[in-house]
């Protein structure tokens, strides 16, 4: 380890905390204004920096702006927080000094700025070192970065290169900036091995293959596309070999345009911005982790630096010289990303493409792309993962690029690997789109033409605008048939797809829970659960409820969706799709009489007074609660305020509390009351007096009496949204609006009335479907992949958001849609939809899907029967999701085709597995490759199908 100054801080010049803070602040402000390429910044451990911040910021409020820092310094007291000891950066470096003296001090490879270290301008470091001493000193240079080379970044991790000398066989590892020239690398190699520069030529020896002769001495290593941890071949020729150097010159050509940014952060758009190795940028750019923390005594949570680290810390090494067995370090909940990347990296077509010269296909001008940066970052990562002899790679540069172009994947939260995969495939396609100027092409309808002609036309139009390696490998085409429900007009289109998202529900029905209310006071509210067609309509739900609730011939059910204790909408249209009703919606069904007269609905909205906790005297006012009640009113009759009182009383009568003389409890299922008992002769006007008591008997002969009643505190909302008190002027008629289908009446439940009515029946309206713990039965019941595919292709109505404009009706229609596979891709990606979304929740389905590993035969599902290509696929990779929603973990199972062996990729840990262990209930995204006809004829299909008869497609 480098020598560390161990002078105690007490022996050095000491100043007050206030003086330290103001001095450092001035240095920071100066650095912000004058930082330029070539300046030096220094790493300091976050632990020590935090101690110093607490020392100089004690008694200061958080979130103090740097510009106003001096205004808050009078309250600083140096008596509470101990002054930090000497600077100790030992936790940033390896304990043992490398035996190779050319390496110097080596940082740990998994350091994150803001969490492990802070970058300080040289003046700040010099001043802190003068006050505290310590070390070791860890200087790093500011370099230009980005495609325009106008951004500034601190190169925390210079390139680490393995120099291999032939024919001597010597080797050495060096650190060198990616902005150094090939000439400087040449000079240093000769210096290390004591060689004559005229006898040496150096090669890009990535993956132990000669890729390019590095003879342009003025070219930077960055422009030459040299990657950290790669090999550089130092070829030595004897003095007598006049043609030796000429042999070097006749090598393969250098790879195309280089990745302009592989090790540091691109900062834009300011040309004078500086990013301190962590994605942080500010005006003229000093590290925000330094400047802002001077006035905020708190930890900085910053984005990770875009630096690669592949030096071995943990995980497994590759086995022998076999490529493709390199793991990815978990940067913090990045298993979702690691699993998806490994599957793409091990797709044979992508592995070949990105290890060759793909730079010439990058579309630098595509406004829908990422200026080639996503493709470059992915290609760089793929090359590292396929290089032999590698230890696990930290995909920091790739993650930084990902977060930049897709902010939803920034930070360290868990995400959906399929969502990442969809973005990545689309982003790579746009970055590598060979079409530089997309033509506008108007699609034509089929108009009775043969499907083959229409499909080829649609595909040609698609390729005219979208042509990339992603399209070549992953995109297929399906036939979409729409049928108008009114005129039966048929429309056929052929659309591209990147992957298939298959539903996991094996049944075609769903259960729905609806709470049924009566308007005549004949029964208490009751929850009713029925089974309906999953793709059914409201008429199916009403029919099922009517049977379950014994609705009479002169009655009907009125469905309503309840939200925030109000009726959000009446579901009167019998053709409304049940798929528009979510599992976490709340439905009510009101049993009302069939009336021939025109009617309007009375909506009774319940309100109660909300009060501040701990202060019963302070009221927040009346707020809705519970479930509204509904009763029809004839528009042809004169309705008085007393009539409204009577109607409301009837609706509420089942909830009237009673005092049992034979029993003390209240029946949970029904309560007989005077108003609903035909043997009781109590008029509405009598019910509203203040002294009514009635002796009744229940079915068991137990007598009871009703409690004393009072007029209900009702308020009618008129056309002007004014409230009318209905407890006075019983004979006054009310005006019914001719334009509205409802009138609103508020009932305000005071404590007095809550003692007389049990309103808990109106509360806690159940959800349409309540998710509970997944049962063991649900986990173990197998579901065929073919069944999922059939459910995906099955004809079903469009959701309202996807209404179709019928050219014959000239109107938007909720048409039915059927899909057929038409053109299958070389690599078929199948997404098993394990996650079910609702408005407030995300649920996981633990269904076990029995998917074929060999011989996935899709012949019967492809509508294009004249296609001579094989429709048989073989599994080569899949992602898995284990656990629940908040604490899940992703892995990948991948088959190395060269070895014909399966491996489990669990972040940085890789282990061989048996083929029978590939299937599990955790399978999430499946990757299949097409089996060539020659291969299919000799495939082990019979062996793969043995014991799996239940997953074969049905003819």
Secondary structure, DSSP 8 states (H G I E B T S, - for coil): --------GGGS----HHHHHHHHHHHHHHHHHH--TT-EEEEEEHHHHHHHHHHHHTT--SS--GGGGGGG-TT--TTSS----SEE-GGGB-SS--SSTTT-S-B-TT--BTTTEEEEEHHHHHHHHHHH-EE---EEEEEEESTTS-EEEE-SS-EEEEEEEETT--EEEEEE-TTSBHHHHHHHHHHHHT--GGGEEEEE-GGGS--EE---TTSBTTTTT--TT-EEEEEE--TT-TTHHHHHHTS----SS--S-SSS----S-TT-EE-SSS-EETT---HHHHGGGS--S----------B-S-SSS----TT-SS---B---SS-HHHHHHHHHHHTSHHHHHHHHS--GGG--TT-TTTTTTHHHHHHHHHHHHHHSTT---BB-HHHHHHHHHH-GGG-TT----HHHHHHHHHHHHHHHT-S-SS---------TT--HHHHHHHHHHHHHHH--SHHHHHH-EEEEEEEE-TTT--EEEEEEEES-EEEE---SSEEEEEEEEEESSSSS--EEEEEEEETT-BHHHHHHHHHHHTT--TTEEEEEEEEETTEEEEE---TT-BGGGS-TT-EEEEEEEE--SS-EEEEEEEEEEEEE-TT-TT-EEEEEE-S--EEEEEESSS--BHHHHHHHHHHHHGGGB-EEESS--S--SS----GGG-TT----HHHHTSS----EEE-TTS-EEEE-------EEEE-TTS-EEETTS-TT-B----SS-SEEEEEEEE-HHHHTTB-GGGGSS---SS------HHHHHSEEEHHHHHHHHHS-EE--GGG-EEETTTTEEE--EEEEEEEE--SEEEEEEE-EEE-SS-EEE---EEE--SS-EE-GGGBS-TT--S--EEEEEEEEEEES-SSS-EEEEEEEETTTTEEEEEETTEEEEE-GGGS--TTEEEEEEEE--HHHHHTS-HHHHHTT-GGGS---
